Amino acid sequence: MVFSEPAFLFLFLPVLLVLYFLIPLSFRNMLLLFASLVFYAWGEGRYCLVMIASIGFNYLIGLCLEAVTEKNTRRIVLFYGIVGNLCLLCFFKYANFLATNLNVLLAQLSISPIEIEPIHLPLGISFFTFVAMSYIIDLYRERIKAQRNLSLLALYITMFPHLIAGPIVRYIDIGPQLLSRVITIEKFAIGIRRFVIGLGKKVIIANALGEITDRVFEIPTRHITLELAWLGLVCFSFQLYFDFSGYSDMAIGLAKMFGFEFPENFNYPFISGSITEFWQRWHITLMNWFRDYVFTPLGGYRCSRVRALLNVITVFFLCGLWHGASWSFVIFGLSHGTLVVLERLKWLRRITTLPGVCHAYTLSAIWMSLAFFRGESLEQSLTFVQACIGASSADPRVYPVSLLLSNYDVVILIAALIFLVPSGKWLAKGINARLKHVSASSSRAIRPAMAVMTVLVVMIIFLLSSMFVIAGTHDPFIYFRF
């Protein structure tokens, strides 16, 4: 089940909210835990047991870390905890990938290949594994106390708003909220608004952009022209952003409805002037996780320059693998890591400091690297990159761009461009500045009207989104790899 499904919007969520506010406070956590397990089991069935096993394992590791005081012993416990989590993740996510690549080597040595059945990838396994690992690592660092109540730890890991698509929430941030949280009408209203905006980003904008992207990537590679390559990659980058940030908005909004505060996950990444800045604005919780649990323990920037730059490359290599088990994702991660290193060495300093040029460089690099994220094969990805730099001999008359874009598609692209930048914040800032120059009585009259307009806009977005959801239009789930 995902947030944009009719079953979630019109059955699961309304029933859960009614029950949540009807039952006594002492039972609300148990209701949320039960609902989260139902939410996951709805789509994953018996693989819910994998997540339950992960919870039990990390609960025991947490108790051991709390009980042991000797430093070396605690280090050994943490080691087993990390290895156990990584083994679970690697088995389900990377076993087939490793076997395929190992068979290539075995074939060169005339050794019989390893035969392994395709292994199902449980939804969200990368997310709940990273969440669990952050818990035991923070326990080892004595930043938190072990959660002795198994149901509370299970709720932290399985809470359905962040379970399958993030953001990656840490126990240090949410632990106190498990025991005590306040829900106000204002907070609940903000949660609804945030959820509806995220829903609109997903089903109205992202899904429409996904259809354009699919049309381009379904074209045989021999017919990919420069125009088609850029159209497909630009549309995919926008689709990915509105889809992922839309899910994050919905998760944050849902959390607010139940009294929780989740960290922000996106901060208008497409206004970045460098790849370094882009990763400070894109999937913030993931990059903060890699910074605190991989980059810093490796030495960060506190060691020699060469080692520090290798640390950066290592982080982006792992980031690429985190996104998917294929060499295309590794190339995606390493390409970004290489650019971050070059920016750190100031080889790209002139480009990243020139107004306009820095944004053109950043966007071009992002779009071209996403060929490896979206391509069905390495060959297709390379074809798109070659076409982007003008190395395509395809005839543009065979698949003209005009045939791939309807008037509705053009409207969606314009809407995407508007919402890629903080236009809402700029508008609100302009209105507030304007109100300072009017009389107090006029200001008091205008503000209620603005509140009514906000409610109307949210209602319209929800009605339009509901129409798309009920109509069963193109609704891909990009995060099946995670």
ABEGO torsion letter per residue (X at the ends): XBAABAAAAAAAAAAAAAAAAABBAAAAAAAAAAAAAAAAAAAAEAAAAAAAAAAAAAAAAAAAAAABABAAAAAAAAAAAAAAAAAAAAAAAAAAAAAAAAAAAAAAAGBBBBBBBBBBBBBGAAAAAAAAAAAAAAAAAGABBBBABAAAAAAAAABAAAAAAOBBBBAAAAAAAAABBBBBAAAAAAAAAAAAAAAAAAAAAAAAAAAAAAAAAABBAAABBAAAAAAAAAAAAAAAAAAAAAAAAAAAAAAAAAGBBBBBABBGAAABABAAAAAAABGAAAAAAAAAAAAAAAGEAABBAAAAAAAAAAAAAAAAAAAEBBAAAAAAAAAAAAAAAAAAAGAAAAAAABBGAAAAAAAAAAAAAAAAAABABAAAAAAAAAAAAGABABBAAABBAAAABBAAAAAAAAAAAAAABBAAAAAAAAAAAAAAABBAAAAAAAAAAAAAAAAAAAAAAAAAAAAAAAAGBBBBBAAAAX
